[in-house]
């Protein structure tokens, strides 16, 4: 039964329908307790009497709860009111990618910027042992500010870990996959449990109803990228059987790609569309690296890259210049010229000035007061809003500002932060607070505790995802180093 505007599910009031499909109905709703708008996903009426559909719906909520990534729509909770079962999710504004493609092929730079964020979302899910199995343009949204969100994990599942019986992510989270809870779907009510997903984006093994792994998402990712660049599906047909036959028997028409498509992207698509999984691109992280390479080279025709609403890729924009506080200028200059991971280069010194924002004071006593991400696009710093009224209570917060934006954003849940460091890909910031080592997504979200660190400082985030820091108090550490130097002499 469809929900009419004004219907209440617990503290949530239905505002308007947003869409419906075989896996659920989605509504815009108002959280009357927290005064915010959310998305409510409910089961279709025909599925309410099906225990398997209810179990699949519950699993979708549980899987979403394990995924915390800026490019994946967040889950807020699970609501049951009478016979209505609902997943409460982040409301993502903006058109779906399917609606955007319906207007025509995307400019190459815009398509690659969207694909990069999609790859980051899938990479995070795969690291958790979760495969999506229904990636398609209708399940991707692009917000008005160009941020990509992957939606609808209704067909997602946990897969077997490669070894050891478990997945470890950030060395702090353990997941035990339940392989007996794999969802199934019936086609036309006659063939039980053979097909999962949307025909035009299925991998060959998915079309043949064989066991799946993360490489099925790689195939679907290739389908979406191809469609963004050409404006038409990689595999099409009048009937589902026609589509499935073309997936199994043919490759896409690569001649339909724009002439300005970078060679690295052409090669990437061919590797995504390998029918033999052993020859297919093994990991979506490789696709992300290829896309980043294409976005940072000059091989994309600027005329093809232009378009309204085009999304910026890494290094697409030059750094903006502004008048800034002397403290920030000094901190950034030191980082740019003397950071240990950089090799000093001959040439004219470069100086960067950054405006912090109104009524924000940089705290130079909180370890590294300001840091710059490796790609030079994002500044993070520790500051306080106005004056600190009670010195014993930390009023400081972690702020983030992309250098192509005018104002910084305070990250909630970072009170008392010190010694921030960026992850190598710039998607996360680790920091010390409350005697713990924590991390938070650069775009915001819940802070995640990684380890106890009663006197933590001096952290380094390595390329393999390891965070190294010392637990010694600074004085003890310095005394130990002094004794070591004395012995050497």
C-alpha positions in Angstrom: 0.0 0.0 0.0 1.4 3.4 -1.0 1.9 5.9 1.8 0.1 9.2 1.5 1.6 12.5 2.5 1.1 13.1 6.2 1.2 9.4 7.2 3.4 8.9 10.3 6.0 6.1 10.7 7.2 6.6 14.2 8.8 10.1 14.3 8.9 10.3 10.5 6.2 12.0 8.5 5.7 11.2 4.8 6.1 14.3 2.6 6.0 12.9 -1.0 6.8 9.8 -3.1 10.2 9.8 -4.7 10.1 6.6 -6.8 9.3 2.9 -6.8 10.6 -0.3 -8.3 10.7 -4.0 -7.8 12.9 -3.7 -4.7 11.0 -1.0 -2.8 9.2 2.3 -2.7 11.0 5.5 -1.7 9.5 8.6 -0.1 10.7 12.0 1.1 9.9 12.2 4.8 10.4 14.6 7.7 12.2 13.6 10.9 10.0 15.5 13.4 12.5 14.8 16.2 15.7 16.0 14.6 14.0 18.5 12.2 15.6 17.2 9.0 14.4 15.6 5.8 15.2 11.9 5.1 14.5 9.2 2.6 12.2 6.4 3.6 12.4 3.1 1.7 9.5 0.6 2.2 8.7 -2.8 0.8 6.1 -3.0 -2.0 2.7 -4.3 -0.8 3.1 -7.5 -2.8 6.3 -8.4 -0.9 4.9 -8.0 2.6 3.7 -11.6 2.8 7.0 -13.0 1.4 9.4 -13.9 4.3 12.4 -13.9 1.9 11.6 -10.4 0.7 11.5 -9.2 4.4 14.8 -11.0 5.1 16.4 -9.4 2.1 15.1 -6.0 3.2 16.5 -6.4 6.6 19.9 -7.5 5.1 20.0 -4.3 3.0 19.8 -2.2 6.2 22.4 -4.3 7.9 24.8 -4.1 5.0 24.3 -0.3 4.7 25.1 0.0 8.4 28.6 -1.5 7.7 29.4 1.0 5.0 30.6 4.5 6.0 31.8 6.4 2.9 31.1 9.9 1.5 30.0 8.4 -1.8 27.5 5.9 -0.4 24.1 7.1 0.9 24.1 6.7 4.7 21.5 4.8 6.7 20.0 6.3 9.8 17.9 3.5 11.1 15.2 0.8 10.6 11.6 1.6 11.4 8.6 -0.9 11.9 5.1 0.5 12.3 2.3 -2.0 12.1 2.9 -4.0 8.9 5.2 -1.4 7.4 8.9 -2.0 7.4 11.1 1.0 6.5 14.8 1.8 6.1 15.5 5.4 7.0 18.3 6.8 4.9 20.1 10.0 3.9 18.0 12.1 1.5 20.2 12.7 -1.5 19.1 15.7 -3.6 19.7 16.0 -7.3 18.9 13.9 -10.5 19.9 10.3 -11.0 22.6 9.5 -13.4 20.0 7.9 -15.7 18.1 11.3 -15.8 21.3 13.1 -16.7 22.3 10.6 -19.4 18.8 10.9 -20.9 19.8 14.5 -21.9 22.7 13.1 -24.0 26.3 11.9 -23.5 28.2 13.6 -20.7 31.4 15.7 -21.4 34.4 13.4 -21.0 35.8 15.2 -17.9 32.4 15.2 -16.2 31.8 11.5 -16.9 35.3 10.6 -15.6 34.8 12.7 -12.4 31.5 10.9 -11.7 33.1 7.5 -12.5 36.0 8.3 -10.1 33.6 8.8 -7.2 31.6 5.7 -8.2 34.8 3.7 -8.1 35.7 5.1 -4.7 32.3 4.0 -3.4 32.6 0.5 -4.8 36.2 0.2 -3.6 35.0 1.0 0.0 32.2 -1.6 -0.3 34.5 -4.3 -1.7 37.0 -3.7 1.1 34.1 -4.6 3.5 33.4 -7.7 1.5 30.2 -6.2 0.0 29.3 -6.5 -3.7 26.5 -4.3 -5.0 25.2 -6.5 -7.9 22.8 -3.9 -9.2 25.0 -0.9 -10.2 23.3 1.1 -12.9 22.7 4.8 -13.7 19.3 4.8 -11.9 21.1 3.8 -8.7 23.6 6.7 -8.8 22.7 10.3 -7.9 24.7 13.5 -8.5 24.0 16.3 -6.0 23.8 19.9 -7.2 27.3 20.5 -5.9 28.7 17.6 -8.0 28.9 15.0 -5.3 28.2 11.4 -6.3 26.2 9.0 -4.1 25.7 5.3 -4.9 22.3 4.1 -3.8 20.2 0.9 -3.5 22.1 -1.9 -2.0 18.9 -4.1 -2.0 20.7 -6.8 -4.0 24.0 -6.5 -2.2 25.6 -9.3 -0.3 28.7 -10.3 1.6 31.1 -12.6 -0.2 33.6 -15.1 1.1 36.9 -13.5 2.2 40.0 -14.5 0.2 41.6 -16.1 3.3 41.3 -16.5 7.0 37.5 -16.4 7.2 37.1 -12.7 7.9 37.6 -9.2 6.5 39.6 -6.6 8.3 39.2 -3.0 7.4 41.2 -0.2 9.0 42.6 -2.9 11.3 39.6 -2.2 13.6 36.4 -3.8 12.1 35.7 -7.5 11.7 32.9 -8.9 9.5 31.8 -12.5 9.4 30.0 -13.2 6.1 26.8 -15.2 6.2 26.8 -17.1 2.9 23.5 -18.8 3.6 21.6 -15.5 3.5 22.1 -14.7 -0.2 19.0 -13.2 -1.8 17.3 -14.7 -4.8 14.8 -13.4 -7.3 12.1 -15.1 -9.4 11.6 -14.2 -13.1 8.0 -14.3 -14.4 7.1 -16.5 -11.4 8.5 -19.6 -13.0 12.2 -19.9 -12.7 13.3 -19.7 -9.1 16.5 -18.0 -7.9 18.4 -17.7 -11.2 18.8 -14.0 -12.0 19.7 -11.0 -9.8 20.2 -7.4 -11.1 19.2 -5.4 -14.1 19.7 -7.1 -17.5 21.5 -4.4 -19.4 24.2 -4.1 -16.6 24.7 -7.8 -15.8 28.0 -9.4 -16.1 28.1 -12.7 -18.2 28.4 -14.8 -15.0 25.5 -12.9 -13.5 23.4 -13.5 -16.7 24.3 -17.2 -16.4 23.3 -17.3 -12.7 26.8 -18.4 -11.6 28.5 -17.5 -8.3 29.5 -13.8 -8.2 32.5 -11.9 -6.8 33.5 -8.2 -6.9 34.4 -8.5 -10.6 30.7 -8.5 -11.4 30.6 -4.9 -10.1 33.6 -4.1 -12.3 31.6 -5.2 -15.4 28.6 -3.1 -14.4 30.9 -0.1 -13.7 32.2 -0.4 -17.3 28.6 -0.4 -18.5 27.8 2.8 -16.7 31.0 4.6 -17.8 30.4 3.5 -21.4 26.8 4.8 -21.2 27.9 8.2 -19.8 30.4 8.6 -22.6 28.2 7.5 -25.5 24.7 8.3 -24.3 23.5 4.7 -25.0 23.7 1.4 -23.2 26.6 -0.9 -23.8 24.1 -3.8 -24.4 20.6 -3.2 -25.7 17.7 -5.2 -27.1 13.9 -5.3 -27.4 13.6 -8.2 -25.0 15.5 -9.2 -21.9 16.6 -12.4 -23.7 18.1 -10.3 -26.5 20.1 -8.2 -24.0 21.4 -11.2 -22.1 22.4 -12.9 -25.4 24.4 -9.8 -26.5 26.1 -9.7 -23.1 27.3 -13.3 -23.5 28.1 -13.3 -27.2 29.3 -9.8 -28.1 31.4 -6.9 -26.9 30.2 -3.3 -26.9 30.6 -1.0 -29.9 33.8 0.7 -28.9 33.7 2.8 -32.1 30.8 4.8 -30.5 33.2 6.3 -27.9 34.0 10.0 -28.4 37.2 10.5 -30.5 38.7 12.5 -27.6 38.3 9.5 -25.1 41.8 9.1 -23.5 43.6 5.9 -24.5 43.9 4.8 -20.9 40.0 5.0 -20.6 39.6 3.0 -23.8 41.9 0.3 -22.4 40.1 0.4 -19.1 36.7 -0.2 -20.7 38.0 -3.2 -22.7 39.4 -4.7 -19.5 36.1 -4.1 -17.7 34.3 -6.0 -20.5 36.4 -9.1 -20.5 34.0 -12.1 -20.5 36.5 -14.3 -18.8 36.7 -13.1 -15.2 40.4 -14.2 -15.0 41.2 -11.6 -17.7 38.9 -8.9 -16.4 40.1 -5.9 -14.4 40.7 -7.6 -11.0 39.9 -4.7 -8.7 37.8 -1.5 -9.0 40.7 0.4 -7.3 42.7 -0.1 -10.6 39.9 1.7 -12.5 40.0 4.6 -10.0 43.8 5.0 -10.6 43.3 4.9 -14.4 40.6 7.5 -14.2 42.8 9.8 -12.0 45.6 9.4 -14.5 43.3 10.4 -17.4 42.0 13.4 -15.4 45.5 14.7 -14.7 46.8 14.4 -18.2 46.3 16.7 -21.2 44.9 14.0 -23.4 41.3 15.1 -23.0 40.1 17.5 -25.7 39.1 20.7 -23.9 36.2 21.2 -26.2 34.8 17.7 -25.4 35.4 18.3 -21.7 33.3 21.5 -21.5 29.7 21.4 -20.4 27.4 23.0 -17.9 27.6 21.6 -14.4 30.9 19.9 -15.2 32.4 18.2 -12.2 36.0 19.1 -11.2 38.5 16.3 -11.2 41.7 16.3 -9.2 43.9 19.2 -10.2 41.4 20.5 -12.7 41.3 23.9 -11.0 44.3 26.0 -10.1 44.6 26.9 -6.4 42.7 30.2 -5.6 44.6 33.0 -4.0 43.3 35.1 -1.2 44.5 37.3 1.6 45.1 35.2 4.7 46.3 35.2 8.3 50.1 35.2 8.8 49.9 32.0 10.9 48.2 30.0 8.1 50.6 31.3 5.5 53.6 30.2 7.6 52.1 26.7 8.2 51.3 26.1 4.6 54.6 27.4 3.4 56.5 25.1 5.8 54.4 22.1 4.6 54.9 22.9 0.9 58.7 23.5 1.2 59.9 21.2 4.0 57.4 18.3 4.3 59.6 15.1 4.6 57.7 13.2 1.8 58.5 15.9 -0.8 61.8 16.3 -2.6 62.9 19.9 -2.8 62.7 21.1 -6.4 64.7 23.9 -7.9 62.8 26.9 -9.2 60.8 29.9 -8.1 59.4 29.5 -4.5 55.6 29.2 -4.4 53.5 30.9 -1.7 49.9 30.1 -0.8 47.5 32.3 1.1 44.3 30.9 2.5 41.4 32.7 4.2 40.3 30.8 7.2 36.8 32.3 7.5 35.0 34.8 9.7 35.5 34.6 13.5 37.7 31.5 13.4 41.1 31.5 15.1 43.8 29.1 14.2 45.2 27.1 17.2 48.9 26.7 16.8 49.2 24.8 20.1 47.2 21.8 18.8 50.1 20.0 17.1 50.0 20.4 13.3 47.7 23.4 13.1 47.1 23.2 9.4 47.8 20.5 6.8 47.3 20.2 3.0 46.1 17.0 1.3 48.6 15.4 -1.1 46.7 16.5 -4.2 46.9 20.1 -3.0 43.1 20.5 -3.2 42.0 20.4 0.5 43.2 22.3 3.6 42.5 20.9 7.1 43.2 23.0 10.2 42.3 23.2 13.9 40.6 26.3 15.0 38.0 27.7 17.4 34.9 29.8 16.8 35.2 33.0 18.7 37.0 33.2 22.1 37.6 30.2 24.4 35.5 30.9 27.5 36.7 28.0 29.6 40.4 27.1 29.0 40.0 23.7 30.6 37.3 22.6 28.1 38.6 22.3 24.5 36.6 24.6 22.2 38.7 23.6 19.2 37.3 21.7 16.2 38.7 20.3 13.0 37.8 22.4 9.9 38.1 21.4 6.3 38.2 23.7 3.3 38.5 22.8 -0.4 40.6 25.5 -2.0 38.1 26.0 -4.7 35.5 27.0 -2.1 35.3 30.2 -0.1 34.4 29.0 3.4 35.7 26.2 5.6 33.4 23.6 7.1 33.6 22.5 10.8 33.5 18.7 11.1 31.1 17.7 13.9 32.5 15.2 16.5 36.1 16.5 16.4 36.1 18.7 19.6 39.6 18.7 21.1 41.2 17.4 17.9 45.0 17.7 17.5 47.7 16.5 15.0 45.4 15.9 12.0 46.8 13.9 9.0 45.2 13.2 5.6 44.9 9.7 4.2 46.9 9.2 1.1 43.8 9.5 -1.1 42.6 12.6 0.8 39.2 11.0 1.6 39.8 10.7 5.4 41.5 12.7 8.2 42.9 11.0 11.2 43.4 12.9 14.5 43.9 12.5 18.2 41.1 13.4 20.7 39.9 12.1 24.1 42.9 9.8 24.4 42.0 8.0 21.1 43.2 7.9 17.5 40.1 8.6 15.4 39.3 9.2 11.7 36.5 11.1 9.9 35.6 11.4 6.3 36.8 14.7 4.7 33.2 15.4 3.7 32.0 14.9 7.2 30.1 12.1 9.0 30.6 10.1 12.2 34.1 10.1 13.7 35.4 6.5 14.0 37.7 5.4 16.8 40.6 3.4 15.6 42.8 2.8 18.6 43.6 4.0 22.2 46.2 6.8 22.2 46.4 8.4 25.6 49.4 10.5 24.6 49.3 9.9 20.8 51.1 12.3 18.5 53.3 12.3 15.4 51.1 10.1 13.2 52.0 9.0 9.6 49.4 7.5 7.3 51.2 5.2 4.8 50.1 4.2 1.3 49.1 0.7 2.4 46.6 2.1 4.9 48.6 1.8 8.1 48.7 4.6 10.6 51.9 4.8 12.6 52.1 6.9 15.8 53.9 7.1 19.1 52.1 6.6 22.4 55.0 8.1 24.4 54.5 11.5 26.0 56.5 14.1 24.2 58.9 14.7 27.0 59.8 11.1 27.5 60.2 10.7 23.7 62.6 13.6 23.6 64.6 12.4 26.6 65.0 9.0 25.0 66.2 10.5 21.7 68.7 12.7 23.6 70.2 9.7 25.4 70.5 7.9 22.0 72.3 10.8 20.5 74.7 11.0 23.5 75.5 7.3 23.1 76.2 7.8 19.4 78.6 10.6 20.1 
